[in-house]
Amino acid sequence: MNYKQAWDYLDSLQFHKIKLGLDAMHSMMVKVGNPEQNLKIVHVAGTNGKGSVSMTLLTILSEAGYRVGLYTSPHLSSVRERFRINDRFISEEKFAELATRIREVLGEEKITYFELTTALAFLWFAEENLDLVVLETGLGGRLDATNIVTPLVSVITNVSMDHEAYLGNTISAVAGEKAGIIKPGIPVVSAVKDNEGLAEVEAACREKDAKLLLYGHSFGTSLPTETYGLWEWYGNRNFTETSYEKLRCSMKGDYQVENASLALAAVELLKDKDFSVSDEQIRKGLANVQWPGRLEYFCLNRTNREKVQCSGEKNSVAYLLDGAHNPAGVKSLVQTLSSEYTYKKMILVWGAMVDKDLQKTLPLVAKLADNIILTKPVGERSAEPEYLLQNVPEHLQGKCTLNSSVETAIHEAENLAGQDDLILIAGSLYLIGESRKILLGELVE
């Protein structure tokens, strides 16, 4: 297969709905020589923040000179975004070659989209003689296709409600699924806080004799008032007596300090596995982390569509793109809007999947908006704008317009936006991916 044929083949697997379980992965990996068994891995699960933690680990370790693979999902506009080594994405030729190999091995056997991308990641990383792989779960943990590995470190960012149809409708049930990545004797770094969720993670660690390093207990952060924008990381004597001062996160959002602290705890554990990272490399790595589509702020010149500095540009329009799509993520977005952004008027462009909890997400951000444009990203699970409107509080519906095309929704938002206004695009990573491609072009060359 060439690249287009390989991507079409992958897309055809979308018809095989989400199927949690490890039998197909184990079977397929045996057929291709179990490449995952030769990889050193950090395995990252959680409801929100796992992408930020993964990217932070990649950036810090890359700064330290290591060859690091990163596997994440979903992608914004190109499937190649899911597979990278340091700052290099998988090539079209290599993607096609490995997809062809997997298809030939499978024969008539059917697997899911995520199982194929996971297998492809393992094969590519195994070929590349890497120092480490940062592996993000797709859905849950216990039965996720990535959960056939034994990592050096496991990370569980947090637990909140999402994907209830697959993971359960209680925090305890969701946490139990996330805790399924915990392996015997492998240390676990986590920021789980909810009592029920924490109890599940603690129980799994006791059962597997895995040391639990908990944010706020084994390590933590502080934000000195005299150094605005800078923070400190520290470990206690049961974990490490190391501390780092005057750290700066490049990514916006107070919660990114917590995500970065998890990555630093994982780095400290990796030092015991002969990974050497200096204080300066940690600082430079944190300051250089970029995670497109997650609180991504930029300004465009309205005429030539090029990026410009946001201050003092009369012909510019300001955008904030964020993939917040579940209640916890939207709450963090709302908090960040209040604490870190100033604007005269905010125009919200919102699109979401029909199976998301819109009653606990859309109203939270709708109340901050002066204008609301409800739209529909491409995809069979995307909610119609009319359905989204039903989830807007009645007293706010007068602010709403419906536009089924993302591109024309963006044009409408720009027509409403003045120099000191902000266009917020949120609600679904599918919407972010489509919008970002329109506004900035492809992330992958």
PAROVO-961530 format. One record per atom (N, C-alpha, C, O, CB): z negated, y negated, x negated. Coordinates in steps of 0.02 Angstrom, whole numbers, plus 50000, padded with zeros to 5 digits. Glycine has a CB too. Layout:
N
ZYX;...
# end
This chain:
445
500005006049959;500005000050000;500004993749957;499684993549904;499395000050047;500364988649979;500284982149948;499674978649981;499354981550025;500934977849955;499534972449959;498924969149983;498934968150059;498444969450092;498844962449949;499494965750085;499534964650157;499444971150196;499084971350246;500204961350176;499764976450172;499684982850206;498964985350202;498714988250250;500164988050175;498644984250145;497954986350137;497484982550184;497044985550215;497724985450065;497594976050190;497184972050235;497314974050308;496844974350348;497314964450225;497944975350325;498104977650393;497774984350408;497514985450463;498874978250402;497774988750358;497434995250367;496694994250378;496394997450422;497554999750306;496394989850339;495684988350348;495554985550418;495084987650452;495434983450294;495964980750439;495874977750505;495944982950560;495624982350613;496374972150516;496364987950549;496444993150601;495794997050612;495704999950665;497004998050581;495354996950562;494725000550569;494224996750613;493704999450631;494415001650500;494394990450631;493964986750677;493904990350744;493414989450780;494244979750687;494414994350760;494394997950824;493855003350824;493645005650877;495085001050838;493645005350765;493085010050760;492445005950757;492275003150705;493155014750697;492095005550812;491535000950819;490975002550770;490965007850738;491275001250891;490504997850765;489944998550719;489605005250729;489425007150785;489434992850730;489525008950675;489235015650678;488725016050622;488895016650564;489785021250672;488085015850642;487565016150592;487435023450573;487365027750616;486925012850618;487395024650509;487285031450485;487575032250416;488035028550397;487585036650533;487325037050378;487515037650307;487945043750292;488185044450236;486895037850264;488045048050340;488415054250327;489115052950301;489335055950252;488445058550390;489475048350335;490165046950315;490195044050244;490635045650205;490495042150365;489715039650228;489705036650162;489565041750108;489905041950057;489185031050158;489055045950119;488905051150071;489505055650059;489665057350002;488305055350094;489845057650114;490425062050109;490985058750070;491295061950026;490665064050178;491125052550086;491675049050052;491525047849979;491965048649936;491815042450087;490905046049963;490725044649893;490775050949850;490965050649792;490025041749889;490605056649878;490685062949842;491425063949824;491585066149769;490415068949884;491865062449871;492585063449861;492875058949807;493375060749776;492955062349925;492555053149795;492815048549745;492385048449682;492465044049640;492875041549773;491925053149676;491545053949614;490885050249611;490615049249556;491955051749559;490615048249667;489965044849670;489895039049620;489445039149579;489405049849658;490345034149623;490325028649574;489685024549579;489465021649530;490915024049584;489375024349639;488775020249648;488185022849607;487715019049593;488575020249722;488205029149587;487645031949549;487615029449477;487115030449442;487685039449550;488155026349454;488175023849385;488055016249382;488145013249329;488845025449354;487855013249438;487755006049441;487015004249441;486615007649474;488105003149502;486834998849406;486174995949412;486204990649467;486634986249466;485944992849343;485754991149515;485834987449577;485194983849597;484644986349587;486054992049634;485274977749625;484754974549665;485004974749737;485544972249752;484604967149641;484604977749781;484804978749851;484454973649894;483834973149893;484644986049875;484834969749934;484554964149971;484674965050046;485244965750068;484864957549947;484124964950084;484154965250157;483754959450186;483434955750150;483884972050183;483774958750253;483404953450286;483814950550342;484424951650346;483194948050237;483494946750386;483854943850442;484244937650421;484844937150435;483374942050499;483914933050387;484244926950362;484084926150288;483564928450264;484014920650402;484534922850253;484414921150183;484644926250132;484614924850072;483704920150173;484874932150154;485044937150103;485664935150063;485714936850004;485164943850136;486124931550094;486694929050057;486494923950005;486744924049949;487204926150103;486044919350023;485814914249976;485434917349918;485534915349861;485374909150012;485004922249932;484634925649879;485134929249833;485064928949772;484134930749909;485614932549862;486104936249822;486504931649778;486614933049719;486574940249868;486744926049806;487134921349766;486714918149711;486964916849657;487434916049811;486074916849726;485634913949676;485534918749618;485554916749559;484954912149707;485434925149633;485374930249580;486004930549538;485974930649477;485234937049611;486584930649571;487214930849535;487284924849488;487474925649430;487804931049584;487114918949513;487214912849473;486744912549414;486954910749359;487124906649517;486114914249424;485624914149369;485814919249316;485824917649256;484924915549395;485964925349336;486124930549288;486794929349253;486884931149195;486134937349322;487264926249289;487894924249257;487764918949204;488054919249149;488394921549309;487324914249219;487144909049171;486834912149108;486904909449053;486644903949203;486484917849118;486164921249061;486654925649023;486474928948974;485594925549086;487284925749044;487804929249007;487944936349029;488314939948996;487614929448937;487664938449086;487774945249110;488384945549154;488584940749187;487154947649148;488684951449154;489244952849201;488934955849264;488664961349263;489784957749169;488994952049318;488644953849379;489144954349437;489534949749448;488094948749396;489114959949473;489514960749532;489124958549594;488514959249596;489744968049540;489474955949643;489164953749706;489574956249764;490174955249768;489104946049708;489224959549810;489544962049872;489164959049931;488564960249939;489544969849875;489514955049972;489204951750029;489654952450090;490224954650085;489074944250014;489394950650148;489774950650209;489424945950260;488834944750254;489854957850238;489804943450310;490534943950316;490874938950271;490544935050236;490744942950389;491534938950271;491904933950235;492074928150282;492024928750343;492554936850204;492264922550253;492444916750293;493174916950315;493324916250375;492314910350255;493634917950268;494344918150288;494744923550251;495264925650277;494654911550276;494524925750193;494874931050157;494394936750141;493844935550118;495194928250091;494614942850154;494184948550142;493994949150068;493494952250052;494534954950164;494394946150024;494254946449952;493614942849933;493324944049880;494834943549912;493374938349977;492744934749964;492154939449959;491644937649928;492624929650019;492194945349988;491634950049988;491504953149920;490954955749908;491764955450039;491994952749875;491954956349812;492054951449755;492594948449749;492474962149808;491554950649712;491654946149655;491244948549595;490744952049602;491454939049673;491484946649537;491124947749475;491054940949442;491554937749424;491484952849427;490434938549435;490304931749412;490694926849457;490564926749518;490514930949336;491154923049430;491514918249473;492214920749490;492634916849513;491564911549438;492354927149479;493024929949491;493014934549551;492614939249555;493264933749428;493474933249599;493544937549656;494024943249640;494434942749594;493794933549718;493974948649678;494424954249667;495144952049678;495284947949723;494244960149715;495604954549638;496314952649645;496634956349704;496374961449727;496704954249580;497184953649728;497554956949782;497784963849760;497774968649799;498154952749804;498004964349697;498264970649672;497724975949669;497834981749688;498584969649602;497134974149644;496594978949638;496334980949707;496184986849719;496014976149596;496284976149753;496084977749821;496554982849852;496324987749882;496064971349865;497204981649845;497694986249873;497654993149841;497694998249875;498404983349866;497574993249774;497544999649738;496945003849762;497025009749775;497494998349663;496365000749767;495765004449786;495765006449860;495535011849878;495145000449770;496025002049903;496085003749974;496555009649983;496425014050025;496334997650015;497105009749944;497575015349948;497235021849926;497315027049958;498185014049904;496845021449873;496495027449848;496005030149901;495965036149912;496105025849783;495645025649934;495165027849985;495535030950044;495325036050070;494735021950008;496085027750065;496455030550122;496725037450106;496715041950149;497035025850140;496955038350045;497225044950026;496675050250025;496785055950045;497565044649958;496085048350003;495525052950002;495305054750073;495125060450087;494935049949963;495325049850117;495095050950186;495565055450225;495345059550266;495015044350222;496225054750213;496695058550254;496655056350327;496755050550342;496565066150247;496505061050371;496455059550442;495755057350463;495635055550521;496655065550483;495285057550417;494595055650433;494555048250448;494875044250414;494125057550376;494155046250497;494085039350517;493395036650495;492885039950504;494165038650593;493405030650466;492785027350448;492805020250476;493305018150504;492675027250371;492255016550469;492225009750494;492475004850441;492535006450383;491515008050516;492594998850464;492804993350420;492294992450364;492484992050305;492874986750461;491654992050381;491144990750331;491054996550283;490914995450224;490484989250365;491145002650307;491105008350261;491655008150209;491545009750151;491145014950300;492255006050230;492805005650182;492685000150131;492785001150071;493465004550218;492474994250154;492364988750106;491794990550057;491824988749999;492204982150142;491284993950082;490734995950039;490965000949986;490795000249927;490154998950080;491355005850007;491625010649959;492065007249908;492045008949849;492015016149996;492475002549930;492924998949886;492514995049834;492694994849775;493384994349925;491974991949856;491544988149810;491264992749756;491274991049697;490974984749849;491004998449776;490725003149727;491245005349676;491105005649616;490435009349763;491845006749700;492375008949654;492565003549604;492635004849545;492995011149694;492644997349629;492834991949585;492294990349534;492424989649474;492994985649626;491674989949557;491124988349512;491044993749458;490894992249401;490474987649551;491145000049478;491065005549429;491595005249375;491475007249318;491105012349465;492185002649390;492725002049341;492594996449291;492874996549236;493385000849377;492174991549310;492144985249273;491584984849221;491484979649191;492064979749321;491234990249209;490714990449157;490224984549164;490134980649118;491044990249088;489914984049223;489474978449238;488764979649212;488544985349202;489464977249312;488414974149203;487704974549187;487274975649249;486754978949245;487474968249151;487494972949305;487104973349367;487554972049427;488064968749421;486514968249366;487354974749484;487684973349548;487164970749597;486624973649603;488044979749577;487314965249630;486904962749685;487244964849750;487814962849764;486814954849681;486894968949788;487194972449845;486834970149909;486244971549918;487144980149837;487194966849953;486914964350015;487054969250072;487624971550079;487194957450033;486544970950112;486654975150170;487084971550221;487124965450221;485984977250201;487414975350263;487804972350316;487394971450379;487354965950407;488404976550331;487084976850403;486724976750466;486114981250460;486184987350451;487184978950526;485534978250466;484924982350462;484754984250392;484644979950349;484994988450505;484734990750379;484564993150313;484535000750311;484895003850273;483894990250291;484115003650352;483995010850351;484645014750356;484745019450318;483515012850407;485075012950403;485685016650414;486305012650394;486865014350412;485745018550487;486195007350356;486745003350332;487145007050279;486855010950241;486494996650304;487795005950277;488225009750231;488035008650158;488185012950116;488945007750241;487725003050142;487515001750072;486915005850051;486755006349992;487364994450062;486565008850100;485915011950085;485965019050058;485555023350074;485495011950147;486465020150016;486515026649981;486325025749908;486405030449868;487245029549988;486085019849890;485945018349820;485195018649806;484785018149851;486225011449801;485035019549743;484345018849719;484345012849672;484575013449615;484085025349683;484085007149693;484135001049654;483575000349602;483115004349600;484114995049700;483644995249561;483094993349516;482564989349553;481964990049540;483364989249456;482784985349601;482354981049641;482634980749712;483234980449721;482284973849611;482184980949761;482384979749831;482114973049853;481554971149835;482114985449877;482504969349892;482304962849919;482384962949994;482914964750020;482714957049887;481854960950031;481894960050104;481694952850117;481104951150112;481424965150143;482174948650134;482054941450138;481554939850194;481014937150180;482704937750151;481714941450255;481284939950312;481514944350370;482004947950365;481314932450331;481154943950425;481324947850485;481264943350546;480734940450559;480874954150491;481804942850584;481784939550649;482294943050694;482634947650672;481934931850643;482334940950756;482754944550804;483494942950793;483694937150789;482554942750875;483894948250788;484614947650782;484894954750788;484564959650769;484834944250714;485494955350814;485824961950821;485374966850859;485304972650840;486004964750752;485074964450914;484594968650950;484904975050976;484564980150982;484304964751008;485554974950992;485884980851019;485874986650969;485914992450989;486604979251038;485814985050904;485834990250853;485164991350819;485014996850797;486344988450801;484754986050816;484144986350775;483514986750816;482974987950788;484114980450730;483544985650882;482944985850923;482764978950949;482974973850921;482374988750884;482364978751002;482204972351034;481494970051021;481224966151060;482314972951108;481184972450967;480534969950945;480554968550871;480954971550834;479964974950963;480124964050848;480084962550776;479904968850737;480164970050683;479564957050763;479464972850766;479254978950732;479854983650721;479924986550668;478704982550772;480274984350773;480844988850768;481344986250716;481604990050675;481194989550836;481484979650718;481954976750670;481694977450599;482064979350553;482084969250687;481054976050590;480754976750523;480784983850498;480894985050439;480024974350524;480684988550543;480724995550523;481414997350496;481475001250449;480555000050581;481934994450527;482614995750503;482724992450435;483024995450391;483124993150554;482494986250428;482574982850363;482194986650308;482444987350252;482324975550368;481594988950325;481184992450276;481484999150255;481245002350209;480484993550303;482005001250290;482335007450273;482665007450205;482865012750180;482835009150324;482745001550173;483045001350106;482535002950052;482715003949994;483364994450093;481895003150070;481365004350021;481405011449994;481445016250033;480665003050052;481415012149929;481495018749897;480855020549858;480485016049837;482105018749850;480725026949849;480125029049813;480055025849744;480495026449702;480115036649806;479495022549734;479335019749668;479725013549648;479635011049593;479455024849618;480145010949692;480555005049675;480204998749703;480064998549762;481275005749705;480074993749661;479714987849684;480104983949737;480714983749736;479554983249625;479724980849783;480024977149839;479784969849836;479184968549833;479824980449907;480254965249837;480114958149842;480264956049913;480804957549940;480534953949791;479794952449946;479904950750016;479564944250036;479074942150005;479654956350060;479854941150088;479544935250119;479404936550193;479354931850232;480004929050111;479334942850211;479174944450281;478494941550298;478004942450261;479184952150293;478454938050355;477824934650373;477534937050439;476924937750445;477944927250378;477954938550488;477704940550554;477244946550547;477394951150509;478284942150602;476684946450582;476184951750574;476474958750586;476354963350548;475604950650622;476864959350641;477144965950657;477664967950605;477694973650583;477464965950727;478084963150585;478594964650534;478284966350468;478494971050434;479064958750526;477774962550448;477434963850384;477104970650384;477114974250334;476924958450370;476814972550441;476484979150445;476974984750433;476814989650400;476144979950514;477594984050459;478104989250449;478294989650375;478364995150348;478724987750492;478394983950343;478584983950273;478024986750229;478144990650184;478774976750250;477404984650243;476834987250205;476764994750213;476624998350165;476194983750227;476854997250274;476795004450287;477335008350249;477195013650220;476855005950362;477955005650248;478495009050213;478355009050137;478505014050103;479165005550227;478075003650111;477915003350040;477365008350022;477395011649970;477704996250020;476865008950065;476335013850052;476605020950053;476445025050010;475765013250103;477025022250101;477315029050108;477745030850048;477735036550026;477725029550173;478105025950022;478575027249966;478265025649898;478595026149847;479205023149976;477635023749898;477295021849836;477705016549799;477815017049738;477195028049792;477925011549837;478325006049810;477894999749808;477604997849859;478975004949852;477864996549752;477454990549745;477764984849785;478354983449778;477384988549671;477364981549828;477594976049870;477384969449838;476784968249827;477314976549942;477864965149823;477744958549794;477924953449847;478514952149860;478154957549727;477414950449877;477504946449938;477474939049922;477024936749887;476974948349989;477954935349950;477954928149943;477324925249975;477154926850032;478594925049976;476984920949938;476354918149962;475744921949939;475184919649948;476364917850036;475854927849910;475304932049885;475414933749811;475044931449767;475234938549926;475924937749798;476074939649728;476404934049690;476364933749628;476514945849726;476744929649725;477064923849694;477144918449748;477064919849807;477764925749663;477284912449726;477334907049774;477664900949745;477904900949688;476654905249801;477684895549784;477994889349763;477544883549782;477114884049826;478684888449795;477634877949748;477304871749767;477794866049757;478244866449715;476654870549725;477704860849797;478154855049795;477724848949780;477494845549826;478544854149862;477624847349716;477204841549698;477484835149728;478084833849725;477154840849622;477054831049758;477274824949790;477544819849741;477944815549760;476704821849829;477334820349678;477544815349629;478244816749601;478524812449567;477054815049572;478524822649615;479194824249590;479634826249649;479754832149661;479174830149537;479874821249686;480264822549747;480894826549731;481264824949685;480454815849781;480994831749770;481584835849761;481504841449710;481924845849705;482154831749741;480954841349672;480824846549623;480254850949647;479824848749686;480664843549554;480244857149624;479724861749646;479534866349589;479854866549537;479954865849707;479004870049600;478734874549549;478694881649577;478574882649636;478044872249525;478794886449533;478724893549550;478174896549507;478124895049447;479404897449540;477764900649537;477234903849498;477114910949523;477224912549581;476574899749503;476904915249477;476694922049494;475964922849479;475694919749433;477104927249456;475624926949518;474914928049504;474834933749454;475314936949433;474524929649569;474214934849434;474094939549379;474234946849397;474314950949352;473384938949356;474274948349462;474454955149482;475214956449477;475444962049482;474224956449553;475584951049467;476314951649463;476554949249394;476784953149353;476664947649520;476494942749383;476674939849319;476324933049314;476254929649364;477454939049312;476124931249255;475804924749246;476304919349228;476114913849209;475264925249192;476944920949233;477464916149218;477484910749272;477344912049330;478154919749213;477664904649252;477774899249299;478364895049276;478514894749216;477144894849308;478694891949323;479264887549308;479164880949344;479034880849404;479954890849329;479214875549307;479114868849335;479764865049339;480254866749305;478594864949294;479764859949381;480334855249387;480984858849401;481494857749368;480394851049324;480964863349451;481564866849474;481914862849528;481594859149566;481384873949500;482564863449531;482954859949583;483454864849613;483824868149577;483314853649554;483474865149680;483974869149715;484574864849731;484514859349756;483674872249779;485164867449716;485774863749733;485904864149808;486214859649837;486374866449694;485684869549841;485814870349912;485294866649953;484704866449937;485814877849930;485534863650008;485094859850052;484684864450096;484844870350105;485504855050096;484124861650122;483694865450167;483044867350134;483034870350080;484054871750191;482484865550166;481834867150138;481764874750126;481444876850078;481274864750183;482054878650171;481984885950166;482334888850105;482204894550086;482264889150229;482784884950073;483114887450014;482634888249956;482764892149910;483694882849995;482084884549956;481574885449904;481284892549910;481174895949860;481014880149910;481154894749972;480904901449982;481414906649959;481234911449924;480724902650055;482044905649978;482564910349956;482614910649880;482664915949850;483244908449986;482604904749848;482644904449775;482044907849744;482104911049691;482704897249752;481454907049775;480854910149746;480904917749747;480664921049702;480234907949784;481214920549799;481324927849801;481784930049745;481664935049712;481614929949870;482314926149734;482774927749679;482404927449612;482524931749569;483374922949679;481974922449602;481604921949539;481124927849531;481044930349475;481224915349536;480814930049585;480374935849580;480764942049559;480534946049519;480014937149647;481374942749587;481804948449568;481994947849494;482014952949459;482434948649612;482144941849471;482304940849400;481724942849355;481824946049303;482494933449387;481114941149376;480524943049337;480464950649332;480284953249279;479884940149368;480604954149386;480584961449385;481134964249341;481034969249306;480644964249456;481714961149342;482274963449300;482124962649226;482394966249184;482914959749318;481694957849209;481504957049139;481164963349112;481214964949053;481034950949130;480824966949157;480514973249137;481034978849127;480884984149101;480004975449188;481654977449149;482204982249141;482684979849087;483274981649087;482584983149208;482434975849041;482804973548982;483334968348998;483814967548960;483134979248949;483254964649053;483674958949066;483314952749039;482744951349059;483844958249143;483624949048995;483324943248964;483614936948995;484214935848993;483424943348887;483174932749023;483394926449054;482914920949033;482304921749042;483424927049133;483164915549005;482734910148981;482564905249037;482884905149090;483074906548923;482064901149024;481874895949072;482464891349086;482594889549143;481284891849045;482824889349033;483384884649042;483944887849083;484254884449123;483654882448973;484064894249072;484584897749112;484394898149185;484824897549229;484714904749084;483754899049199;483514899049268;483624892149300;483864891749356;482774901049271;483444886849264;483514880149291;484254878449304;484434875849357;483204874949244;484674879949255;485384878449263;485694882649318;486114880249356;485754879649197;485494888949323;485754893249376;485574890549445;486014889949488;485494900249368;484944888949456;484724886249520;485094879949538;485264878849596;483974884949520;485214875749489;485544869349502;486294870149516;486614865449539;485454864749443;486574876049503;487294877049511;487474881849567;488064883349576;487574879649447;486984884149606;487144888949659;487554885549714;487374880149737;486494891949689;488094888649733;488504886349789;488644892149835;488854897549813;489174883149764;488534891049900;488634896349949;489024893250007;488714890650054;487944899449973;489694893650005;490104890150054;489944892050126;489804897850142;490834891550041;489954887050170;489844888250241;489114888550261;488964889650319;490174894450261;488664887550213;487954887550229;487674880750209;487574879350150;487574893450191;487554876550259;487354869650248;487814866350197;487584863150149;486614869250225;488454867250206;488954864350160;489154857450185;489444856750239;489574869050154;489004852450145;489124845450164;489684842650121;489684843450060;488474841250157;490154839150153;490694835950116;491004830550159;490904830350220;491224841150094;491374826150127;491744820850162;492484821350145;492664822950088;491454813850144;492904819950194;493624820150184;493924813350199;493694809750244;493944825450229;494424811450160;494824805550176;495254807250237;495604812250237;495254803350115;495224803050287;495584804550350;496334804650340;496684807850379;495394799350402;496594801150290;497314800550281;497604806150239;498044809750261;497484793850250;497334806850178;497624812050134;497254818550134;497464823350102;497654809450064;496684818950171;496294825050181;495974827550117;495774833350114;496734830550210;495914823350066;495584825450005;494834824050009;494614819650046;495884821749945;494434827949970;493724826749967;493584820049934;493914818249885;493364832449930;493084816449960;492894810049932;492134809549930;491784813549961;493194804249973;491894804749892;491184803249893;490994800449961;491364796449990;490984798149836;490424802649987;490254800750056;489994793650062;490004790750116;489754805550084;489754790750007;489464784150012;490004778849998;490354779049947;488884783349961;490074774250044;490514768550034;491244769650049;491644765150037;490444766249966;491434775450074;492134776750089;492274775050163;492034778550208;492314784150074;492654769750174;492754767350243;493204772050283;493134772450344;493054760450242;493654775450250;494134779750286;493934787050283;494364791450288;494824778750257;493284788450275;493064795350268;492724797850331;492524794050374;492584796050208;492684804450336;492314807750390;491874813050359;492094816850315;492804810850443;491244813350381;490744817850351;490674824150392;490644823950454;490054814350345;490654829850357;490584836450389;489974840050362;489804839450303;491224840550379;489654843950405;489154848750385;489324855350418;489354855750479;488434846350404;489444860450378;489624867150403;489034871850391;488794872350334;490274869850370;488814875250443;488264879950434;488354885950480;488484885250540;487584876550448;488284891950450;488394898150487;487794900450528;487764906250546;488584903450441;487324895950543;486734897850583;486974900650650;487354897450686;486264891850594;486734906750667;486974909950728;486434913750765;486554916350820;487534914750711;485824914150737;485274917350773;484694912350778;484704907150744;485034923950736;484194913650820;483674908650832;483334906050769;483234900050763;483154911550877;483164910550723;482824908250662;483274903850620;483054898750593;482594914250621;483914905650615;484374901650576;484494894850606;484534889850570;485034905250570;484544894450672;484654888050705;484034883650700;484094877550692;484854889050779;483444886550704;482824882650695;482814879550625;482624873750618;482204887050706;483014883350575;483034880650507;483554875150502;483424870050468;483194886250457;484124875850534;484634870750534;484374864350565;484474858850537;485264873150572;484044864850623;483784859050658;483264855450614;483264849350610;483464861050725;482824859350582;482324856350538;482654852650480;482434847150462;481854861850511;483174855650452;483514852450395;483874846150417;483884841250380;483994857350363;484184846150476;484514840250501;484014834450506;484184828650491;484834841650570;483414836050528;482904830850537;482634828250471;482474822250466;482334833450579;482584832550421;482234830650360;482694828350304;482484824550260;481834836350335;483334830450304;483744829250246;484394825450259;484764823950212;483904835650214;484554824050322;485184820650337;485064814450379;484644814550424;485674825450372;485434809250365;485414803250406;486114801850433;486614802650396;485144797150366;486154799850494;486804798450525;486674794150587;486134794250616;487184805050544;487184790450606;487134786250666;487234790450728;486854789850776;487644780550664;487744794650728;487914798850785;488104805750759;488404806350706;488494795750828;487924810950796;488114817650775;488554820850829;488394821050888;487484822050763;489134823350805;489604826850849;489554834250832;489674836150775;490344824250842;489384838350880;489294845450870;489924849250893;490144848450950;488674848050908;490194853350848;490724858150866;490394865050862;490174867150809;491364857650817;490374868450918;490004874750922;490454880350949;490804879350999;489374873950967;490424885950917;490744892050941;490314897950922;489984897750870;491464892850911;490294903150963;489834908650950;490114915150978;490584915151018;489144907250981;489814920650957;489984927150983;489634928151050;489074925751061;489804932750933;489954931751095;489694932451163;489054936551165;488674936051213;490224935751207;488924940551113;488324944851114;487724941551080;487204944751072;488474951351079;487774935151061;487214931651030;486754928751084;486954927751141;487464926150983;486134927251064;485634924551109;485744916951115;485394913051082;484914926151085;486214914951156;486404907951161;485854903651191;485804897751175;487034907251201;485434906451234;484894902651264;484374900451213;484024895551224;484564906651319;484324904151158;483824902551107;484134899051046;483784897950996;483464908851085;484784897551049;485104894250993;485434887751013;485254882350988;485614898950961;485924888051057;486314882251075;485894876351099;486014870751076;486824884051127;485414877251145;485024871451167;484634867951111;484534861851115;484534873551220;484434871651059;484044868651005;484434863250969;484154857950952;483834874050956;485064864550957;485464859750920;485834854950967;485994849350948;485974863350875;485974857151028;486324852951076;485934846551091;486234841251101;486454856751142;485274847051093;484864841151110;484904835751056;484724830051069;484144843251121;485124837550996;485184832650942;485864829150942;485954824050908;485064835950875;486344831950979;487034829550974;487174823951024;486904823751079;487514835350987;487604819351002;487844814051047;488464816251085;488574814251142;487994807651008;488854820451054;489444823551086;489444830951068;489274832751011;490104820051064;489644835151114;489664842451103;490354844951121;490594844051177;489114846051146;490674848251074;491334851251085;491244858751080;491084861351026;491874848651035;491354862251134;491284869551136;491974872651126;492444871051162;490964871951203;492024877151078;492674879951060;492624887451050;492084890451058;492954876650998;493174890551032;493204897851026;493574899850963;494184899150958;493554900951088;493204902450912;493554905150853;493944911450870;493804914750920;493044906550797;494424912950829;494824919050839;494374925150833;493964925550788;495404919450789;494454929950878;494064936150876;493904938650945;493774934750991;493424935050836;493914945250952;493814948151019;493104947251045;492994947551105;493974955451017;492614945951001;491924945051022;491754937751035;491194936251055;491454947850971;492224933251024;492084926151032;491984924351106;492364926551149;492644921951002;491484920251119;491334918151187;491814912651208;492004908351168;490604915751194;492014912751272;492434907451299;492024900951305;491424901251317;492714909451368;492354895151295;491984888851301;491634888051368;491094885151371;492464883051291;491934890551421;491614890151487;490954893951490;490474891851522;492094892851541;490934899651454;490314903451451;489784899851409;489194899851426;490444910451422;490004896851354;489544892951314;489234887251354;488634885851348;489904890151252;489634884051396;489384878351436;488814880551481;488354876651493;489954875451478;488834886651506;488294889051549;487634889451513;487104889651544;488474895951577;487654889551447;487044890051407;486804883351380;486314883051342;487154894851350;487144877951399;486924871251382;486474868751438;486654869251497;487534866451370;485884865951423;485454863251476;485844858451521;486254854551497;484844859751446;485714858851585;486114855151634;486134847651619;486654844451627;485834856251704;485574844851596;485554837651583;485964835651522;486064829651510;484844835351575;486194840551482;486604839051424;487344840751435;487754839251392;486344842951364;487504843751491;488194846051501;488694840351506;489284841251494;488234850251563;488444834451524;488894828651527;489154826551459;489654822951454;488544822951558;488824828651405;489044827151337;489584831851313;489874830851260;488454827351290;489724837151352;490144842651329;490874841751348;491034839351402;489884849251356;491314843851303;492014845051319;492184852051295;491864854651250;492474839651286;492684855051326;492884861951310;493564861751277;494024858451300;492894866351374;493624865451222;494254865651186;494334872551155;493964874351109;494294859951132;494804876351179;494854883351157;495184884151089;495194889651062;495254887251208;495444878751060;495744878950993;495274875650943;495074869950952;496434875550992;495104879250890;494654876450839;494974870450805;494644865450793;494474881750786;495624870850790;495954865350756;495954858950799;495814853550773;496674867250739;496114859550863;496114853550905;495404851250919;495294845250931;496484854950971;494914855750919;494214853750926;494004849350867;493654844450876;493754859950931;494234851150807;494074847250748;494404840350753;494094835250737;494314850850684;495034840150775;495364833650784;494994829350834;494914823350824;496094834650806;494774832450888;494394828750939;493754825950909;493564820250924;494244833250998;493414830050868;492784827750837;492914821850791;492534817050790;492454833550798;493464822150752;493614816650706;493774810150744;493614804750721;494194818550661;494094810850802;494254804950841;493614801650868;493604795650881;494714806750899;493094805650877;492454802950903;492014800250847;491564796250861;492084808450941;492134802250786;491674800750730;491844794150697;492414792650682;491694806250679;491324790150687;491384784050649;491174785150576;491024790750556;490974778550680;491164779650537;491024780150466;490334782950451;490254786650402;491104773450434;489844781250491;489154783350478;488944789450520;488344790850527;488684777650491;489434792950549;489284798650593;489364805250556;489644805450501;489734798450654;489114810450586;489144817150557;489444822050606;489254822250664;488434819550536;489924825950582;490194831450622;489864837950598;489954839950541;490984831950616;489494841050643;489164847450627;489554853050659;489664853050720;488424847450652;489764857950620;490104863950645;489644869850634;489454871250577;490804865050610;489454873250688;488944878550682;489024883450740;489404882450787;488234875550682;488634888950735;488594893850789;488844900750771;488614905650800;488974891450847;489304901150723;489584907650704;489924907050637;490264902050624;490074910250758;489844912050594;490214911950531;490964912650542;491354910550500;489964917550486;491164915750598;491874916050613;492154909050624;492694907350601;492004920450675;491764904850660;491964897950671;491974894150605;492434890250592;491494894450720;491464895250563;491434891850498;492044893750456;492354889450425;490784893550462;492204900150454;492774902350414;493424899150437;493814896750396;492834909850417;493544899150502;494164896250528;494174888750515;494694885950495;494234897650604;493614885350527;493584878050517;493664876250444;494024871550427;492914875350543;493334879950400;493364878350328;494074879150302;494294875250260;492894882850289;494424884150326;495114885050305;495544879250326;495974876950288;495404891550333;495434876650387;495804870950412;495654864750371;496104860950354;495644869550485;495014863750354;494794857650321;494894857750245;495084852650216;494074856450337;494754863450214;494744863750141;495234868750110;495324868950049;494054865450118;495534872850152;495984878050126;495584884350109;494994884850123;496354875550064;495924889250080;495614895650064;495104894950009;495204891149961;496144900750044;494564898650014;494054898949962;494324902949902;494174901249845;493404902149988;494694908149916;494974912449864;495704910449851;496094909849898;494934920049884;495874909549789;496564907749771;497034913449789;497634912949778;496624906049695;
# end
